[in-house]
């Protein structure tokens, strides 16, 4: 019986090690790069009575209070780093948020680096509370963000979306994004490679210019 218990423990320990280390040994990211050109002239409506705005200090406090992921100061760190957050209130609570990186910035991801030009922006980490999904809230907030960015002289907004994230892909279509192309990143131990598949030759060059290995 003791031998059986030891072997069971040993198997569990080995399984734990494998599942803990596989992500660092083998990485496969398949993302789609989208671009929205400004002015966008979006005509979007939401089925909700909602108010969209650029987040201020009070809104950041409400983010911390409503969403666990921001309770350790993550929202404040992003704001301090120059990121923008656009939120939508429904029934007095934040129902959606979208984060924007504005201007010349290097966005570090686990697989590499996304280089944003001075006249561009990058939209990331958009979230809609479950009960409000499918009601046009994301595009409604995105239009508010685009109007703001246009006034700041931004001419392009980029977004990276996992190829298999169907809800986000549908939302991107509603927001007027154009598909630039597919990017596949593979990493096995120290071997790393990128594959680009642009919609056009120009798109191919765009992807190679702004998405690359971390330096």
Residue pairs with C-beta under 8 A, 6 or more apart in sequence:
25 188
25 189
26 187
26 188
27 110
27 111
27 185
27 186
27 187
28 184
28 185
28 186
28 187
29 110
29 111
29 162
29 183
29 184
29 185
30 162
30 163
30 164
30 182
30 183
30 184
30 185
31 160
31 161
31 162
31 163
31 182
31 183
31 185
32 160
32 161
32 162
32 163
32 169
32 179
32 180
32 181
32 182
32 183
33 158
33 159
33 160
33 179
33 180
33 181
33 182
33 183
33 206
33 207
33 211
34 158
34 159
34 160
34 161
34 172
34 177
34 178
34 179
34 180
35 156
35 157
35 158
35 159
35 177
35 178
35 180
35 206
36 146
36 156
36 157
36 158
36 159
36 175
36 176
36 177
36 178
37 155
37 156
37 178
38 146
38 149
38 150
38 154
38 155
38 156
38 157
39 146
39 150
40 143
40 146
40 150
40 176
42 139
42 142
42 143
42 146
42 175
42 176
44 136
44 139
44 140
44 142
44 143
44 174
44 175
45 136
45 140
46 135
46 136
46 137
46 139
46 140
47 135
47 136
48 90
48 95
48 132
48 135
48 136
48 137
49 90
50 88
50 89
50 90
50 95
50 96
50 137
50 140
51 88
51 89
52 86
52 87
52 88
52 96
52 140
52 141
52 143
52 144
53 59
53 86
53 87
53 88
53 89
53 144
54 84
54 85
54 86
54 144
54 148
55 63
55 79
55 84
55 85
55 86
55 87
55 97
59 85
59 87
59 94
60 70
60 75
60 76
60 79
60 85
62 87
62 93
62 94
63 70
63 75
63 85
63 87
63 94
63 97
64 70
64 71
64 73
64 75
66 93
66 94
67 94
67 97
67 127
75 85
78 85
78 99
79 85
82 101
82 102
82 103
82 105
83 99
83 100
83 101
83 102
84 99
84 100
84 101
84 102
84 145
84 148
85 97
85 98
85 99
85 100
86 97
86 98
86 100
86 141
86 142
86 144
86 145
86 148
87 94
87 96
87 97
87 98
87 141
88 94
88 95
88 96
88 97
88 137
88 140
88 141
89 95
90 132
90 137
93 129
94 129
95 128
95 129
95 132
95 137
96 126
96 127
96 128
96 129
96 132
96 137
96 138
96 140
96 141
97 125
97 126
97 127
97 141
98 123
98 125
98 126
98 127
98 138
98 141
98 142
98 145
99 123
99 124
99 125
99 126
100 121
100 122
100 123
100 124
100 145
100 149
100 157
101 107
101 116
101 121
101 122
101 124
102 121
102 149
102 152
102 154
103 116
103 118
103 120
103 121
104 116
104 117
104 118
105 115
105 116
105 122
106 113
106 114
106 115
106 116
107 113
107 114
107 115
107 116
107 122
107 124
108 214
109 214
111 185
111 187
111 214
112 185
112 194
112 211
112 212
112 213
112 214
113 211
113 212
113 213
113 214
113 215
114 122
114 158
114 160
114 210
114 211
115 209
115 210
115 211
115 212
116 122
116 158
116 210
117 156
117 210
119 153
119 154
119 155
119 156
120 154
120 155
120 156
120 157
120 158
121 149
121 154
121 156
121 157
121 158
122 157
122 158
122 159
123 142
123 145
123 157
123 158
123 159
124 159
124 160
126 138
126 141
126 142
126 168
126 171
128 137
128 138
133 167
136 174
138 171
138 174
138 175
139 171
139 174
139 175
142 175
146 157
149 157
158 180
158 210
159 172
159 177
160 183
161 168
161 169
161 172
162 168
163 169
163 182
179 199
180 198
180 199
180 203
180 206
180 207
181 196
181 197
181 198
181 199
181 203
181 204
181 207
182 195
182 196
182 197
183 194
183 195
183 196
183 197
183 207
183 211
184 194
184 195
184 197
185 192
185 193
185 194
185 195
186 192
186 193
186 195
187 193
192 213
194 211
194 212
194 213
196 204
196 207
196 208
196 211
197 204
198 204
198 205
198 206
198 207
